[in-house]
């Protein structure tokens, strides 16, 4: 490695045509540069430079040796530039893992980022089971809930609250619930991740800190939140969705909130990465995009 360093110093001296100028660029003293050149000449057994008080000139051996040294230095600088590009400009493949229910939200969030950076590509992995970020070479994962894995880096970028919704047609047919106890008598469309043995219970918070836990029986369950949303709009039953996922449906009247004073406690959304050092630009920009999208969507807390 010391020999390679001396080769780079030699190439810099030749390119700058002066020990003093090369020394300034290298952050060394002229005498230290001269010592490194002499050590290089001793190591390879030939004289590379003719020195005088006013100028430097290459020997024939120096001219031949410089070609290889310059190519090595150029390759090193090219490698540095490539890393700088990854650090500063989103490019390359972004390998992203997220829960199935995030599919539509992820698309809306990352389309502007992909459009703005043509050299950035996306490999999206949607699954509700835990992903081995290191083994699967995942750059970034989105996770919901508390995070306690100290081997990974988790940054809270927002929160989501679940609200109960239904189609006006369904409520006209089955009646409007007026209290949490009325919910058990209704048809439910519930999310159940692949591999889960049972549907998760639903914890709701209401006025004055009141809480309730629901374990509704499902008429339909699925790991595909979009399908459940479409069935809910079609009037098949009640469903609990993240408030951000049904903003448009509530605004259009396709869905209405049931017990609007009740909602789940906000669940933290985390951006998880396997690295603790500086993140490449593709990861940093994606995290910022998700954080901005969550901020724009807001939070529903009841």
Backbone torsions as a table, in degrees:
resi	resn	phi	psi	omega
1	UNK	NA	-37.4	178.2
2	UNK	-64.9	-36.2	178.4
3	UNK	-65.7	-41.6	177.8
4	UNK	-63.2	-37.9	178.0
5	UNK	-62.3	-42.8	179.4
6	UNK	-66.1	-35.2	175.6
7	UNK	-62.0	-41.8	179.1
8	UNK	-65.8	-38.2	177.8
9	UNK	-64.4	-43.9	178.7
10	UNK	-59.3	-45.8	-179.8
11	UNK	-63.1	-37.8	179.4
12	UNK	-67.1	-40.9	178.1
13	UNK	-60.8	-44.6	180.0
14	UNK	-63.6	-43.6	-178.2
15	UNK	-65.7	-35.8	-177.7
16	UNK	-90.9	-13.6	172.9
17	UNK	64.1	18.7	177.7
18	UNK	-162.2	136.9	178.1
19	UNK	-60.8	-43.4	-175.1
20	UNK	-63.2	-45.6	-179.3
21	UNK	-65.7	-43.3	178.1
22	UNK	-62.3	-39.8	-179.8
23	UNK	-62.4	-41.0	178.4
24	UNK	-62.2	-42.5	-179.5
25	UNK	-66.9	-36.3	-176.2
26	UNK	-85.7	-7.8	-177.2
27	UNK	71.1	34.6	-178.8
28	UNK	-126.3	169.9	172.4
29	UNK	-87.0	153.7	177.9
30	UNK	-56.5	-37.4	179.9
31	UNK	-66.8	-36.9	178.3
32	UNK	-66.2	-38.8	177.2
33	UNK	-63.6	-44.5	179.6
34	UNK	-61.5	-39.4	178.4
35	UNK	-64.4	-39.3	178.7
36	UNK	-66.6	-37.8	177.9
37	UNK	-65.6	-44.0	178.4
38	UNK	-61.8	-40.8	178.7
39	UNK	-63.9	-37.3	178.2
40	UNK	-65.7	-44.1	179.9
41	UNK	-62.9	-39.9	178.3
42	UNK	-65.0	-38.3	-178.1
43	UNK	-67.3	-37.9	-177.1
44	UNK	-96.6	-10.5	173.0
45	UNK	79.4	20.2	176.9
46	UNK	-139.7	157.9	175.2
47	UNK	-88.2	131.7	-176.9
48	UNK	-102.8	-32.4	-174.6
49	UNK	-130.5	139.3	165.8
50	UNK	-93.2	126.5	-176.4
51	UNK	-111.5	140.7	169.9
52	UNK	-139.4	176.3	-178.4
53	UNK	-68.6	-20.2	-174.6
54	UNK	-112.8	-25.1	-174.8
55	UNK	-152.2	162.7	174.1
56	UNK	-116.2	144.5	174.3
57	UNK	-141.6	149.3	-177.9
58	UNK	-84.3	141.0	167.7
59	UNK	-77.0	171.8	177.1
60	UNK	-61.0	-41.9	177.8
61	UNK	-64.5	-38.1	179.7
62	UNK	-63.6	-38.5	178.8
63	UNK	-62.1	-44.4	-179.6
64	UNK	-67.4	-41.7	-177.4
65	UNK	-69.1	-35.2	-178.8
66	UNK	-60.3	-36.4	-178.7
67	UNK	-56.8	-47.0	179.0
68	UNK	-69.4	-40.3	179.2
69	UNK	-64.3	-40.8	179.2
70	UNK	-64.9	-39.1	178.6
71	UNK	-64.6	-40.2	177.8
72	UNK	-63.6	-44.2	-179.6
73	UNK	-65.1	-39.9	178.6
74	UNK	-64.1	-39.3	179.1
75	UNK	-65.4	-39.0	178.8
76	UNK	-65.4	-42.4	178.7
77	UNK	-66.3	-36.8	177.2
78	UNK	-62.9	-40.9	177.8
79	UNK	-63.6	-40.8	177.2
80	UNK	-62.8	-42.5	179.2
81	UNK	-63.0	-38.9	179.3
82	UNK	-63.8	-41.2	177.9
83	UNK	-67.1	-38.8	178.1
84	UNK	-63.2	-36.1	178.8
85	UNK	-65.2	-42.6	177.8
86	UNK	-65.4	-32.9	-178.6
87	UNK	-74.1	-35.6	-170.9
88	UNK	-104.0	-27.7	-175.2
89	UNK	-123.8	124.6	178.6
90	UNK	-62.5	117.8	177.1
91	UNK	-156.0	169.0	-176.5
92	UNK	84.5	-170.4	-177.3
93	UNK	-91.8	123.0	172.8
94	UNK	-94.0	113.1	-180.0
95	UNK	-96.2	110.9	-171.8
96	UNK	-120.1	133.9	175.3
97	UNK	-118.9	140.3	-178.0
98	UNK	-157.6	161.0	174.5
99	UNK	-62.9	152.9	-178.4
100	UNK	-56.6	-38.8	-176.6
101	UNK	-65.7	-11.7	-179.3
102	UNK	-88.7	-0.6	-168.7
103	UNK	-53.6	-53.9	-175.1
104	UNK	-68.6	-38.3	-179.7
105	UNK	-65.2	-39.2	178.3
106	UNK	-63.1	-42.8	179.6
107	UNK	-58.2	-48.7	-179.4
108	UNK	-62.1	-34.6	-175.3
109	UNK	-76.1	-41.1	-172.1
110	UNK	-91.2	-15.4	178.9
111	UNK	-56.1	-47.8	178.7
112	UNK	-61.1	-37.0	179.4
113	UNK	-65.9	-44.2	179.5
114	UNK	-66.7	-37.8	179.6
115	UNK	-66.8	-34.8	-177.6
116	UNK	-79.1	-18.6	-176.1
117	UNK	-130.9	89.5	-174.1
118	UNK	-61.2	-23.2	-179.0
119	UNK	-88.0	5.0	177.1
120	UNK	-97.4	130.5	175.6
121	UNK	-119.9	161.0	-175.8
122	UNK	-126.2	130.5	169.9
123	UNK	-116.1	107.3	-172.0
124	UNK	-104.2	126.7	-179.7
125	UNK	-118.9	113.3	-178.6
126	UNK	-107.1	118.8	177.7
127	UNK	-163.3	149.3	-178.6
128	UNK	-92.5	-14.6	177.7
129	UNK	-82.3	153.0	-179.0
130	UNK	-59.1	142.3	-179.6
131	UNK	-110.3	136.8	175.3
132	UNK	-78.9	96.8	-174.2
133	UNK	-60.9	-39.9	-177.9
134	UNK	-75.8	-47.0	-179.4
135	UNK	-64.0	-34.4	-179.0
136	UNK	-94.4	3.1	178.5
137	UNK	56.8	44.9	177.9
138	UNK	-83.4	129.5	178.5
139	UNK	-78.3	-37.3	-172.3
140	UNK	-152.3	136.0	176.2
141	UNK	-128.7	143.6	174.6
142	UNK	-103.1	130.4	-177.9
143	UNK	-134.1	147.2	-178.4
144	UNK	-112.9	139.6	177.0
145	UNK	102.9	-171.9	-179.5
146	UNK	-67.8	149.7	-177.9
147	UNK	-128.1	124.4	-175.0
148	UNK	-128.7	3.9	-177.9
149	UNK	-79.1	104.6	-176.2
150	UNK	-75.6	-11.1	-179.8
151	UNK	-79.1	-12.2	179.0
152	UNK	-118.2	167.6	-179.7
153	UNK	-107.1	119.9	-178.7
154	UNK	-118.4	130.7	178.1
155	UNK	-122.2	122.2	178.2
156	UNK	-71.3	122.7	-176.8
157	UNK	-116.5	-1.2	178.8
158	UNK	167.6	-167.0	-179.1
159	UNK	-150.5	158.1	176.7
160	UNK	-135.7	142.9	175.0
161	UNK	-119.7	141.2	177.5
162	UNK	-89.2	136.2	176.0
163	UNK	-125.5	153.4	179.9
164	UNK	-92.5	130.9	-177.7
165	UNK	-135.4	164.2	176.4
166	UNK	-159.1	163.3	175.0
167	UNK	-80.6	143.8	176.8
168	UNK	-54.0	-34.9	179.2
169	UNK	-61.5	-43.2	-179.8
170	UNK	-64.3	-45.7	-178.2
171	UNK	-65.9	-34.0	176.7
172	UNK	-64.9	-32.2	-177.0
173	UNK	-84.8	-39.1	-172.4
174	UNK	-107.2	-11.4	179.3
175	UNK	97.5	150.6	-178.3
176	UNK	-87.4	122.0	175.0
177	UNK	-65.4	140.5	-179.5
178	UNK	-113.3	-11.3	180.0
179	UNK	-151.0	156.1	-179.6
180	UNK	-53.3	-32.8	179.5
181	UNK	-64.5	-20.1	179.2
182	UNK	-76.7	-16.5	-171.7
183	UNK	-70.0	-28.9	-176.1
184	UNK	-65.2	-23.7	-177.6
185	UNK	-83.1	-0.5	-175.4
186	UNK	-102.1	161.6	173.1
187	UNK	-75.4	141.5	-177.1
188	UNK	-125.9	144.6	172.8
189	UNK	-114.8	110.8	-167.5
190	UNK	-120.4	147.4	175.3
191	UNK	-83.8	134.3	174.1
192	UNK	-139.9	112.3	-179.2
193	UNK	-58.4	152.0	176.1
194	UNK	-58.7	134.9	179.1
195	UNK	88.0	-11.4	179.9
196	UNK	-74.7	138.2	-177.9
197	UNK	-76.5	-26.5	-177.2
198	UNK	-151.3	161.2	175.5
199	UNK	-70.8	137.3	178.6
200	UNK	-67.0	146.7	175.3
201	UNK	-72.0	157.6	-177.3
202	UNK	-111.0	118.4	179.2
203	UNK	-101.1	122.9	-179.2
204	UNK	-119.0	145.8	175.3
205	UNK	-114.3	140.5	-177.6
206	UNK	-127.2	-160.2	-178.1
207	UNK	-61.2	146.4	175.3
208	UNK	58.2	28.6	177.0
209	UNK	78.2	9.9	178.6
210	UNK	-64.9	146.9	179.3
211	UNK	-133.3	156.6	175.3
212	UNK	-150.6	150.0	176.9
213	UNK	-117.8	127.7	-179.4
214	UNK	-112.2	138.7	171.4
215	UNK	-126.4	67.5	-173.6
216	UNK	-70.8	147.7	173.7
217	UNK	-79.8	138.3	-175.2
218	UNK	-93.8	132.0	166.3
219	UNK	-80.4	-35.2	175.4
220	UNK	-137.1	135.5	169.4
221	UNK	-133.6	152.8	-176.5
222	UNK	-163.3	157.1	171.2
223	UNK	-89.6	-2.6	-179.0
224	UNK	-100.0	103.8	-176.7
225	UNK	-66.1	-32.0	-179.2
226	UNK	-66.0	-40.4	177.4
227	UNK	-63.9	-42.2	177.9
228	UNK	-62.8	-38.4	179.7
229	UNK	-65.0	-42.1	178.7
230	UNK	-64.6	-39.7	178.1
231	UNK	-67.6	-35.6	177.7
232	UNK	-65.6	-43.9	177.4
233	UNK	-61.2	-33.8	179.9
234	UNK	-74.4	-6.9	174.5
235	UNK	93.4	24.7	-177.9
236	UNK	-84.6	-17.6	-179.8
237	UNK	164.0	-172.8	176.8
238	UNK	-82.5	154.9	176.2
239	UNK	-151.1	156.3	176.7
240	UNK	-114.4	118.3	-178.9
241	UNK	-126.3	157.4	170.0
242	UNK	-61.7	137.5	-176.7
243	UNK	-56.2	-37.1	-179.3
244	UNK	-62.7	-28.8	-174.6
245	UNK	-77.8	-18.7	-174.7
246	UNK	-119.9	17.5	-179.7
247	UNK	-56.9	-48.4	-178.7
248	UNK	-65.5	-39.2	-178.6
249	UNK	-67.8	-36.7	177.0
250	UNK	-69.3	-40.2	-179.3
251	UNK	-65.9	-34.6	-178.1
252	UNK	-84.5	-13.6	-177.5
253	UNK	88.2	2.1	177.2
254	UNK	-64.9	-31.7	176.0
255	UNK	-130.4	155.1	174.2
256	UNK	-131.7	153.2	177.8
257	UNK	-75.4	140.8	173.8
258	UNK	-103.5	131.3	-175.1
259	UNK	50.7	65.1	-172.9
260	UNK	-61.2	-15.8	178.5
261	UNK	-85.9	0.8	-179.1
262	UNK	-115.7	140.1	176.1
263	UNK	-160.4	163.1	175.5
264	UNK	-72.2	159.7	171.1
265	UNK	-64.2	142.2	179.8
266	UNK	-57.5	133.1	178.0
267	UNK	-102.2	130.3	-178.8
268	UNK	-67.2	139.6	173.1
269	UNK	-107.8	126.3	-175.2
270	UNK	-118.1	141.8	168.5
271	UNK	-95.4	118.4	-173.3
272	UNK	-113.9	132.0	178.5
273	UNK	-130.9	154.5	179.8
274	UNK	-85.5	-1.6	-173.6
275	UNK	-111.8	145.8	175.9
276	UNK	-106.7	-10.6	179.2
277	UNK	-90.4	-167.1	-176.8
278	UNK	-60.3	134.1	-178.2
279	UNK	-87.6	144.6	174.8
280	UNK	-65.8	161.2	-175.0
281	UNK	-58.8	-36.7	-177.1
282	UNK	-60.4	-36.9	179.2
283	UNK	-75.0	-45.6	-178.7
284	UNK	-60.1	-44.4	-178.3
285	UNK	-68.2	-36.7	178.4
286	UNK	-65.4	-43.4	179.0
287	UNK	-61.1	-43.5	178.8
288	UNK	-63.3	-37.9	178.9
289	UNK	-64.4	-43.3	178.9
290	UNK	-66.2	-40.4	-179.7
291	UNK	-63.5	-41.8	178.7
292	UNK	-65.7	-40.5	-179.9
293	UNK	-64.8	-39.7	178.8
294	UNK	-68.4	-37.3	177.5
295	UNK	-65.6	-38.2	179.6
296	UNK	-69.7	-33.2	-178.3
297	UNK	-74.2	-28.2	-179.8
298	UNK	78.4	-177.5	-178.3
299	UNK	-130.5	142.8	174.0
300	UNK	-111.1	122.2	-177.1
301	UNK	-116.0	3.5	176.2
302	UNK	122.8	NA	NA
